[in-house]
Amino acid sequence: MTAKQLSIFLENRSGRLHEVTDVLGRAGINIRALSLADTSDFGILRLIVDKPDEAYRILRNSGFTVRESDVLAVEVSDQPGGLAKVLEIFRNGGINVEYMYAFVEKSGKNAIVIFRTEDISRSSNLLSEHGVSQIEGEKLYKM
């Protein structure tokens, strides 16, 4: 049960982040979650948007270097130790978490965390085996 994430590679210069958000905004695409990591020369903007296929096409056509990848949207108990319990499942299953970030809204009493792991399919299966809820992409994009 995966969701689509867009990764946009940006030169680390003033205004470049605005260009991405402006292109998406003018196209009526809503950003639901994001993460930005940078070095001195470039950054990687990771996005969950409400219309990932359309956003991918628009960004590509606007000259951005963009990549699509699968991630897991996981409901994490919004209490002390909630995230640790999910990470323990990955640790015990020998799964490496490459990165993670939070989604913009909660699902009931749970927080939503986006995970990219080294093995998405196996990670999803492990979470299911342990009763951890995951949110499918189409539902996630509409939140």
N, C-alpha and C positions, 0 to 999 in steps of 0.2 A: 504494500500500500504506500505509494510514493507520491510526491508532489514535484513539480518542475521548478527549478531555480535557474535564474539567469545570472551569469557572471560576466561583467563588463570590465574590460581592461582599459584603464585610463592613464594618460600621462599625468604625472603629478604636477599640475599647474593650475593656477587660479582660473576659476570659471568652468572647468571641465565637468565637474559634478553637476553644476547647474545645467549644462547642455543636455545631459542625460535626462534629468528630471523635467526639463522644459519640453523635450521631445515627447516624453511619455505623457506629460500633462496635456499637451495640445492634442494628443491622440485619444484622450479620455481614458487613459490607463491608470489605474490606482495602484500605488505601491502599498503592499500590505505588511512587509517586513524587509529590513535591509541590514547589511553588515558591510563595513568598509575597512579594508586592511590596506596599508600602504608601506612603501619603501621610499627611499629618497627620489627614485625615478618614476615609479608607476604605482598605481593602486588597483585593487580588485574590489569592485562594487558587486555584492551579491544581493539579488532581489527576489522576493516572492511578489508577484503581481496578480491582479485579477484576471488578466487575459494574457497568459504567457506566450502562446503561439503568435499572437498579433504583436506583442511587445518585441519578441525576438526578430520578427520580420522588419518592423519599423526601425529598430536600433541598427540592424544590419544595413538597411537601405539608407540610413543616415550616416553611415561610415564608421560606426563603432565596431570594435572587435568584441564579439559576444559569443558566449558558449552556454549551452543548456545542459543541466545535469539533474539527476534524480536526488532528492533528499527525503528524509522522513520528518513528518510533523507529528510530534509526540505529545500527548497530554501528560503533564507532569504535576503531581500533587503540589498545590501551592501552599506548602508548609515547610518548616525546617526539615532538611534531610530528603525532601521529595526528589530533587535532582540527583542526589547521591544514590538513591535506590535505582534509578534508571541507569546511571553510569556503572553501578555494580553489576547489573545484568550484562552490559557490554564487556566489562572487565572479566567477569567469570566465563563469558563466552569467547574470550580471546579476540574481541573486536576492538580495533583502534578507531577512536573518534578523531576525524581529521579537523573538524571545526563544528561549532554550534552557535546559535544565536536565538534570541527570543522573538516570538511573533507579537504583533501589536495588540491583540486582545486575548482575553481569557475565554476558556470554554467551560462554562459552569463554574465549578470550584477549582478547576485546574488551570495551570498556566500552559501555554503551548510553546514548545521549544523545537527549533529546526535543527536536525542533525545530519551531517554528512559523515558517513563512515566508509571504511575501506571495502565493505561488502554490504551493500544496501539490502539485498534480498535476504541474506542470512540474518542481518540485524533486525529486519522487520519480523522475520519468523521467530527469533528469540524473544522479542518484545511481546508478540502474540502469545507465545507459550507461557509467558509470565503474567499474562492478563493486563498488559499495558496498552492502553488505547492509542490508536494512531488515527490521524485524520486524513482521509483521501484528498487528493489534489482538488477536485472539483468543489468539494465542500469548503476546503481551506480558502480557495480563491474568492468565495462568496462571503466570507466572514467580514 
